[in-house]
Amino acid sequence: MSISVIGANKRYGDFAALDDVSIDIPAGSLTSLLGPSGSGKSTLLRAIAGLDSLDSGTVVINGGNVTGLSPQKRDIGFVFQHYAAFKHLSVRDNVAFGLKIRKRPKPEIDKKVDELLEIVGLTGFQRRFPAQLSGGQRQRMALARALAVDPQVLLLDEPFGALDAKVREDLRKWLRRLHEDVNVTTVLVTHDQQEALDVSDRIAVLNKGRIEQVGAPDELYDRPANVFVASFLGSTVRVNGELVRPHDIRIGRNPELALPAADTSLDTGVIKARVVRVVNLGFETRVELVAATTGEEFHAQVTRGDANALNLSPGEDVFARATKVPELVAD
């Protein structure tokens, strides 16, 4: 089911949580609302759900104006960051809760719950209580509970934010597979750029209550609308005054080695820089540098193999060149 938000405004005193926001979310897509704290992404999600009323504007789901409808009448599944599980109920009863409220026949409930527990990988955990599950398992239970009532739309508000990095990574992969299986229109709120790039069909970048850009992940990464989008959607540094991504910087011990064999992209020219620090980050290495002529500090991210071949040490002089500069749409 498609979602459209048209001219949404929401203020809390002098603070504009949403400032004339409009967005179209295609049916069957997984769209991430990405932005820093206070950007308006959770307010927008809650407005779609009907949990927050708008000062003005319209919310349309599947062609119908739902702006004045209660959350219960919008046919939406909502998953919060902190699970909101019923602690006194088993996993099975948590997942079945919405179906029981709707007074579905017991055989239908049993069949649906069994199917969902298998989809989310919790078969065999039916009799456990939320306190007996890991954080990742509780979040999968919450997703199963939201999907049990066959919602038109699934809304996820920072669902993995309270989990550690490895669990978040595993759940991102799982969410992508789940979305492909159930194909329900999904909107994910996150402040994690990697998460948005990893799971989304489309990303909407918000800042100060407004949408800066909406598009496919590759589009936003390679052709950001402005400096904010470029800086927020991945690491950036300044080289010779140009905004570039650290992994697009080539390092060599002489100017020629800093130049790729064949390159037609925009670049910043070759500059001389001094190595300040070399940090191994697993499969890649961050080389912290300071430009010799301007004193500008920046860093490059190179492969572990390239770093070992260069055998860099703090205090050494090298040459650097950015081989690609993001093409800002506004320019």
C-alpha atoms as one frame of an Amber mdcrd trajectory, in Angstrom:
protein
   0.000   0.000   0.000   1.360   3.419  -0.932   1.749   6.279   1.547   1.664
  10.002   0.823   2.279  12.792   3.296   1.348  16.231   1.950   2.315  19.546
   3.537   2.804  18.154   7.047   3.483  20.671   9.807   3.992  19.981  13.508
   5.274  22.401  16.124   6.056  22.029  19.798   6.109  25.617  21.022   8.807
  27.408  19.020  10.288  24.133  17.731   9.234  23.005  14.251   9.341  19.209
  14.321   7.921  19.067  10.782   8.103  22.025   8.415   5.940  21.614   5.293
   7.006  17.990   4.731   5.740  16.093   1.697   6.811  12.583   0.687   5.500
   9.712  -1.419   6.338   6.160  -0.315   5.675   3.543  -3.030   3.696   0.398
  -2.280   5.860  -2.558  -1.328   8.986  -0.451  -0.761  11.282  -0.346   2.253
  11.936   3.344   2.850  14.258   4.675   5.537  13.753   8.035   7.233  17.325
   9.021   8.039  18.551  11.993  10.008  20.155  13.242  13.223  18.326  13.576
  16.536  15.651  16.254  16.327  15.423  16.098  12.519  11.725  15.105  12.573
  11.981  11.503  11.387  10.195   9.919  14.371   7.547  12.667  14.363   6.878
  11.934  10.689   6.589   8.198  11.398   4.219   8.784  14.318   2.115  11.114
  12.149   1.771   8.346   9.547   0.737   5.966  12.334  -1.738   8.448  13.818
   0.093   8.477  17.149   0.850  12.197  16.722  -1.672  14.614  15.214  -0.499
  17.167  12.669  -1.061  20.904  13.021  -1.766  20.883   9.281  -1.255  18.560
   6.351  -2.615  15.283   5.045  -1.721  11.603   5.389  -2.942   9.299   2.621
  -2.652   5.493   2.735  -3.628   3.458  -0.313  -5.437   6.446  -1.792  -7.560
   7.134   1.295  -7.241  10.180   3.525  -6.503   8.818   7.020  -5.490  12.112
   8.631  -8.418  12.104  11.047  -8.435   8.369  11.754  -7.214   6.785  14.981
  -4.182   4.459  14.843  -6.466   1.439  15.281  -8.309   2.293  12.055  -5.221
   2.799   9.881  -4.354  -0.914   9.606  -0.725  -0.312  10.585   1.848  -2.436
  12.361   4.197  -0.436  14.607   7.447  -1.645  16.182   9.227   0.512  18.768
  12.897   0.482  19.751  12.178  -1.053  23.164   9.910  -3.894  22.010   6.868
  -2.960  24.195   6.391  -6.667  24.943   3.818  -8.002  27.372   6.178  -9.381
  29.997   3.619 -11.706  31.567   2.772 -13.372  28.236   4.716 -16.078  26.418
   6.235 -15.471  22.985   3.293 -17.269  21.428   0.714 -15.222  23.321   2.549
 -11.978  22.542   2.421 -12.713  18.817  -1.223 -13.852  19.029  -2.389 -10.829
  21.050  -3.673  -8.714  18.164  -5.492 -11.660  16.615  -7.197 -12.493  19.902
  -8.325  -8.872  20.331  -9.887  -9.118  16.872 -11.617 -12.348  17.983 -10.214
 -14.475  15.177 -11.001 -18.238  15.360  -8.486 -20.231  17.412  -7.419 -22.498
  14.507  -6.682 -19.395  12.419  -4.673 -17.849  15.263  -2.659 -21.019  15.817
  -1.847 -21.361  12.123  -0.875 -17.696  11.738   1.322 -17.660  14.844   3.118
 -20.863  13.790   3.796 -19.388  10.350   5.152 -16.126  11.764   7.343 -17.785
  14.390   8.917 -19.824  11.606   9.446 -16.733   9.433  11.170 -14.803  12.234
  13.213 -17.791  13.395  11.551 -18.302  16.777  10.124 -21.787  16.308  10.852
 -23.634  19.545  10.684 -20.438  21.632   6.870 -20.313  21.857   6.660 -20.980
  25.594   9.427 -18.634  26.657   8.749 -15.239  28.181  10.333 -11.994  26.905
  12.832 -11.918  29.807  14.162 -15.293  28.619  15.004 -13.976  25.132  18.002
 -12.058  23.839  17.515  -8.504  22.594  17.535  -9.642  18.982  14.993 -12.376
  19.692  12.685  -9.924  21.483  12.838  -7.586  18.501  11.974 -10.417  16.113
   9.050 -11.315  18.367   7.879  -7.697  18.208   8.038  -7.771  14.403   6.065
 -11.028  14.314   3.408  -9.494  16.588   3.148  -6.441  14.315   2.802  -8.644
  11.219   0.229 -10.983  12.776  -2.731  -8.746  11.912  -1.678  -8.427   8.235
  -1.118  -4.662   8.340  -1.153  -2.550   5.185   1.946  -0.756   6.432   4.771
  -1.693   8.804   6.396   1.197  10.699   9.686   0.643  12.529  10.997   3.302
  14.928  14.731   2.685  15.521  13.982  -1.033  16.020  17.636  -2.059  16.387
  18.954   1.000  18.203  19.278  -0.669  21.615  21.231  -3.666  20.293  24.973
  -4.190  19.915  26.689  -3.788  16.551  26.924  -7.474  15.586  23.267  -8.158
  16.448  22.205  -5.045  14.505  24.126  -6.246  11.464  22.515  -9.693  11.630
  19.026  -8.221  12.069  19.509  -5.847   9.116  20.135  -8.829   6.852  17.180
 -10.625   8.383  14.880  -7.589   7.926  15.795  -7.347   4.250  14.961 -11.030
   3.713  11.749 -10.664   5.741  10.643  -7.708   3.642  11.231  -9.655   0.451
   9.116 -12.507   1.849   6.132 -10.518   3.169   6.360  -7.543   0.759   4.526
  -5.124   3.052   5.172  -1.396   2.629   7.745  -0.649   5.322   9.033   2.637
   6.752  12.128   2.494   8.958  13.335   5.341  11.167  17.075   5.288  11.802
  20.015   7.586  12.485  22.434   4.853  11.346  23.668   5.615   7.816  24.990
   2.089   7.279  21.653   0.626   8.309  19.784   2.831   5.839  22.181   2.013
   2.992  22.075  -1.693   3.823  18.330  -2.378   3.906  16.524   0.380   2.008
  15.041   0.672  -1.459  14.761   4.407  -0.857  16.103   6.858   1.708  14.630
  10.179   2.820  17.200  12.382   4.560  15.664  14.796   7.087  17.220  17.811
   8.767  15.587  20.395  11.029  12.072  19.250  10.223  12.499  19.269   6.457
  13.308  16.630   3.843  16.625  17.375   2.167  16.513  14.596  -0.442  14.667
  11.370  -1.302  15.993   8.676  -3.601  17.707   5.336  -4.016  20.759   4.762
  -1.768  23.237   4.928  -4.669  21.664   8.139  -5.957  21.961   9.899  -2.606
  25.495   8.634  -2.013  26.878   9.536  -5.448  24.749  12.613  -6.208  23.795
  14.204  -2.871  21.537  17.243  -3.018  23.807  19.325  -0.800  26.669  19.275
   1.672  24.431  18.095   4.529  23.286  14.989   2.654  26.829  14.219   1.501
  28.192  14.598   5.022  25.421  12.676   6.750  25.250   9.782   4.307  28.787
   8.537   4.823  32.057   9.985   6.069  33.466  13.054   4.307  36.577  15.212
   4.632  37.882  18.394   3.001  40.855  18.218   0.634  41.939  21.468  -1.035
  38.563  22.850  -0.029  36.627  20.079  -1.797  34.263  17.726   0.011  35.401
  14.135  -0.651  34.978  10.678   0.837  38.001   9.203   2.652  37.914   5.941
   0.689  38.251   7.964  -2.553  41.656   9.326  -1.497  44.746   7.693  -2.975
  48.083   7.893  -1.133  51.613   7.467  -2.524  55.214   8.322  -1.695  55.595
  10.458  -4.810  53.099  12.427  -6.927  52.978   9.813  -9.674  52.014   7.025
  -7.261  49.161   9.159  -5.998  47.674   9.224  -9.499  45.477   6.355 -10.714
  46.402   4.915 -14.113  43.178   6.066 -15.781  40.794   8.549 -14.247  38.250
  10.909 -15.769  36.403  11.985 -12.621  36.647  15.289 -10.862  39.599  15.469
  -8.503  41.338  17.812  -6.087  44.837  17.624  -7.519  47.854  16.107  -5.788
  48.837  17.572  -2.433  51.700  16.918  -0.068  50.720  15.864   3.442  52.284
  14.571   6.630  51.126  11.348   8.280  49.858  12.055  11.802  48.472   8.637
  12.781  47.831   5.234  11.243  44.885   3.257  12.670  44.133  -0.329  11.653
  40.364  -0.937  11.483  40.226  -4.592  10.605  40.013  -4.913   6.830  40.907
  -1.269   6.224  43.251   1.367   7.619  42.587   5.020   8.464  45.513   7.303
   7.692  45.225  10.649   9.468  46.986  13.453   7.580  47.657  17.181   7.623
  48.179  19.144   4.388  51.667  20.651   4.131  50.670  24.011   2.643  47.311
  24.720   4.307  47.538  22.778   7.584  44.159  21.233   6.703  43.524  18.006
   8.632  41.898  15.090   6.831  42.054  11.315   6.682  42.091   8.625   4.031
  40.768   5.093   4.264  42.865   2.553   2.379  42.913  -1.220   2.253  44.997
  -3.069   4.810  47.104  -4.448   1.951  47.864  -0.990   0.535  48.722   0.307
   3.999  51.109  -2.598   4.603  52.739  -2.078   1.205  53.276   1.633   1.912
  54.508   0.856   5.466  53.417   4.281   6.668  54.615   5.797   9.934  53.665
   9.031  11.740  55.843  11.962  10.728  56.405  10.796   7.160  55.532  12.937
   4.151  53.307  11.454   1.466  51.258  12.642  -1.505  47.481  12.364  -1.648
  44.803  12.872  -4.223  41.045  12.415  -4.142  40.065  10.400  -7.210  36.387
  11.289  -6.985  34.368  14.247  -5.716  30.635  13.792  -4.930  28.522  15.598
  -7.515  26.316  17.888  -5.462  22.955  18.190  -7.251  22.493  21.751  -5.965
  25.654  22.764  -7.772
